[in-house]
Amino acid sequence: MIKLTINGREHSVDAEPDTPLLFVLRDDLHLTGTKYGCGIGQCGACTVLIDGQATRSCQMPLDGVGAQAVTTIEAIEQDPVGRRVVEAWVGIEVPQCGYCQSGQVMAATSLLKQNPKPTDADIAEAMTNLCRCGTYNVIGAAVRRAAA
């Protein structure tokens, strides 16, 4: 059994240490807001926060998590920064298809926790998640709104 702290709660999971965190979140804990996209850490649909740092959960083995706190989209509004990001996302109506948006929100929350007043260059550097709908300009506007 591997112990994980996810969204403030301790969980024991029966999985191999090299199992990607994403699979445990979705399949074992039924936290399906974190999406499977590419499986190789490129798209960012699977982004979660591990001790506040945006992390691609498809590439994070369980034994790499250890005692660190994992936050998923299901609990992001419990964080004041995350709540501001979600409010900005909703206020500007960022999502089109919405598939990538949980990962985008997590990446934006991580950015603003580390840099509360990012420049446009900071936003471009941090927001590396892919969006097939091409909502990058609106995503940038939402990050700027959440930072204001």
C-alpha positions as CSV (number, residue, x, y, z in Angstrom):
1,M,0.0,0.0,0.0
2,I,1.2,3.5,-0.9
3,K,0.0,6.4,1.1
4,L,-0.8,9.7,-0.7
5,T,-2.2,13.0,0.5
6,I,-4.6,14.2,-2.1
7,N,-6.8,17.3,-1.7
8,G,-6.1,17.3,2.0
9,R,-7.1,13.7,2.6
10,E,-4.8,10.7,3.1
11,H,-5.4,7.8,0.8
12,S,-3.9,4.3,0.7
13,V,-3.7,2.8,-2.7
14,D,-2.7,-0.7,-3.8
15,A,-0.6,0.1,-6.8
16,E,3.0,-0.5,-8.0
17,P,5.4,2.4,-7.1
18,D,6.0,3.2,-10.8
19,T,2.3,3.6,-11.6
20,P,1.7,7.1,-12.9
21,L,-0.2,9.3,-10.5
22,L,-2.8,10.1,-13.2
23,F,-4.0,6.5,-13.3
24,V,-4.5,6.3,-9.6
25,L,-6.3,9.6,-9.5
26,R,-8.7,8.6,-12.2
27,D,-9.1,4.9,-11.9
28,D,-8.7,4.2,-8.2
29,L,-9.8,7.5,-6.5
30,H,-12.3,8.5,-9.2
31,L,-11.0,12.1,-9.4
32,T,-11.7,12.4,-13.1
33,G,-11.2,16.1,-13.5
34,T,-7.6,15.5,-14.2
35,K,-7.6,14.4,-17.9
36,Y,-5.5,11.9,-19.9
37,G,-4.3,13.6,-23.0
38,C,-1.1,12.5,-24.6
39,G,0.5,10.2,-21.9
40,I,4.0,11.6,-22.5
41,G,3.8,14.9,-20.5
42,Q,3.5,17.2,-23.5
43,C,-0.1,18.4,-23.5
44,G,-0.6,19.2,-19.8
45,A,-4.2,18.0,-19.6
46,C,-3.1,15.9,-16.6
47,T,-1.6,18.8,-14.7
48,V,-2.0,18.7,-10.9
49,L,-0.2,20.6,-8.1
50,I,2.3,18.8,-6.1
51,D,3.3,21.0,-3.1
52,G,2.0,23.9,-5.2
53,Q,4.1,23.1,-8.3
54,A,2.4,22.3,-11.6
55,T,3.2,18.7,-12.4
56,R,2.3,16.4,-15.3
57,S,0.7,13.5,-13.4
58,C,1.0,11.1,-16.4
59,Q,4.8,11.3,-15.9
60,M,4.9,11.3,-12.1
61,P,5.3,7.8,-10.6
62,L,3.6,7.2,-7.2
63,D,7.0,6.7,-5.5
64,G,8.0,10.2,-6.8
65,V,5.1,11.8,-4.9
66,G,6.1,10.6,-1.4
67,A,4.7,12.7,1.4
68,Q,4.1,15.8,-0.8
69,A,0.6,17.2,-1.0
70,V,-1.3,16.7,-4.3
71,T,-4.1,19.1,-5.3
72,T,-6.4,18.3,-8.2
73,I,-8.9,20.4,-10.0
74,E,-11.6,19.0,-7.7
75,A,-10.2,21.0,-4.7
76,I,-8.6,24.0,-6.4
77,E,-11.3,26.4,-5.3
78,Q,-10.3,25.7,-1.7
79,D,-7.1,27.6,-2.4
80,P,-7.6,31.4,-2.6
81,V,-5.4,31.7,-5.6
82,G,-7.1,28.8,-7.3
83,R,-10.5,30.4,-6.6
84,R,-9.4,33.6,-8.2
85,V,-8.2,31.7,-11.3
86,V,-11.5,29.8,-11.6
87,E,-13.5,33.0,-11.2
88,A,-11.5,34.6,-14.0
89,W,-11.9,31.5,-16.2
90,V,-15.7,31.6,-15.7
91,G,-15.9,35.4,-15.9
92,I,-14.1,35.6,-19.3
93,E,-15.7,32.3,-20.5
94,V,-12.3,30.7,-21.4
95,P,-13.4,27.1,-22.3
96,Q,-14.6,26.0,-25.7
97,C,-14.4,22.2,-25.6
98,G,-13.1,22.4,-22.1
99,Y,-10.9,19.2,-22.2
100,C,-7.6,21.0,-21.4
101,Q,-9.1,23.5,-19.0
102,S,-8.5,21.7,-15.7
103,G,-4.8,21.4,-16.5
104,Q,-4.8,25.1,-17.7
105,V,-6.3,26.2,-14.4
106,M,-3.8,24.2,-12.4
107,A,-0.9,25.6,-14.4
108,A,-2.2,29.2,-13.9
109,T,-2.7,28.6,-10.2
110,S,0.9,27.4,-9.8
111,L,2.2,30.4,-11.8
112,L,0.3,32.9,-9.6
113,K,1.3,31.2,-6.4
114,Q,4.9,31.6,-7.4
115,N,4.6,35.0,-9.2
116,P,1.5,37.0,-8.1
117,K,2.1,39.7,-10.7
118,P,3.4,37.9,-13.9
119,T,4.3,39.8,-17.0
120,D,3.0,38.6,-20.4
121,A,6.4,36.9,-20.9
122,D,6.1,35.1,-17.6
123,I,2.6,33.9,-18.5
124,A,3.8,32.7,-21.9
125,E,6.7,30.8,-20.3
126,A,4.6,29.2,-17.6
127,M,1.4,28.3,-19.6
128,T,2.8,25.5,-21.7
129,N,-0.3,23.4,-21.7
130,L,-1.8,22.7,-25.2
131,C,-5.3,23.8,-26.2
132,R,-6.7,22.3,-29.4
133,C,-9.3,25.0,-29.5
134,G,-6.6,27.7,-29.5
135,T,-7.9,29.7,-26.6
136,Y,-4.4,31.0,-25.7
137,N,-5.3,34.7,-25.9
138,V,-8.3,34.3,-23.6
139,I,-6.3,32.0,-21.3
140,G,-3.7,34.8,-21.0
141,A,-6.4,37.4,-20.3
142,A,-7.8,35.1,-17.6
143,V,-4.4,34.8,-15.9
144,R,-4.0,38.6,-16.1
145,R,-7.5,39.0,-14.5
146,A,-6.7,36.6,-11.7
147,A,-3.5,38.4,-11.0
148,A,-5.2,41.8,-10.8
